[in-house]
């Protein structure tokens, strides 16, 4: 017979999952993502609405799922719907379901996402793309926790925890009257801003390694190594598409690459150019020729300026970066007539 003291009659105690399970699909060794992980752990056990802001490809869906997994709802459904990818005419029925005969083709009752997420979490991705009419109905769910199916009259209660996300500036959308102000304040109880990949460059080598292993495993191949020069290009690139763009690139490389090591020439030319890197072996001499000494001098000058700017023109530190003596650096600064108003040491 079970000891009654070991039972909880009021509710089931949820299993507390360890961080390695909660964040297993998210690479984040740098301080920017570690900060996000700490916020997730703090907000997970509340039922408060959470708003995820971030550019496309920053991993809003992964963070939403991590919040669910870290919460006491982790044994209940996690239901996701992309408001921007779902046709406007279908979005309401996707949210709330419909009754048989509500419209042509509705041959049977169908529950919506809010019903399917009962007891769990519903993730409304790209919520800034919703129409004004649907915003009103979502606001009602947030305020009253209830709705009706399309074509139905029965009021249905929901206790799903809502996590929303958008790449838009909703405050600006409110000012433009594209987004309801009352819904905005209902959503922005706990806002979380996800960093761009450009803001977390320290994570890029880890992400590259992770994706190389992932796609090589699918190809049933040994993961290729990546050269230092190629990695520098990836780290210095701005990544407007964020982690999603990096993931797609690595998949492309794994499919097309036949060597054991990924070199700069294996990367897309536009990416190499935009990273500010000149790949070795790519310098061309046109038919008019080129002044070797001038080209070398310009390259040397660019290196010196880069080192000085990175060290705020502290010559000792700049010389260390360039692995030359300070006196040598000072001579070259004078030769190229480089200078700053102050004379930092």
KANORBEL-V468264 format. One record per helix or strand of 3 or more residues. SS is the DSSP state (~ for helix, > for strand). FROM is the first residue (numbers start at 1). LEN is the number of residues. If there is no record, write none. Layout:
SS & FROM & LEN
SS & FROM & LEN
//
This chain:
~ & 4 & 3
~ & 19 & 4
~ & 31 & 13
> & 50 & 4
~ & 60 & 11
> & 78 & 5
~ & 88 & 9
~ & 113 & 4
> & 121 & 5
~ & 127 & 3
~ & 132 & 13
> & 146 & 3
> & 155 & 3
> & 161 & 6
~ & 170 & 6
~ & 181 & 7
> & 190 & 4
~ & 197 & 23
~ & 228 & 9
~ & 242 & 15
~ & 264 & 3
~ & 269 & 6
~ & 292 & 19
~ & 315 & 8
~ & 326 & 10
//
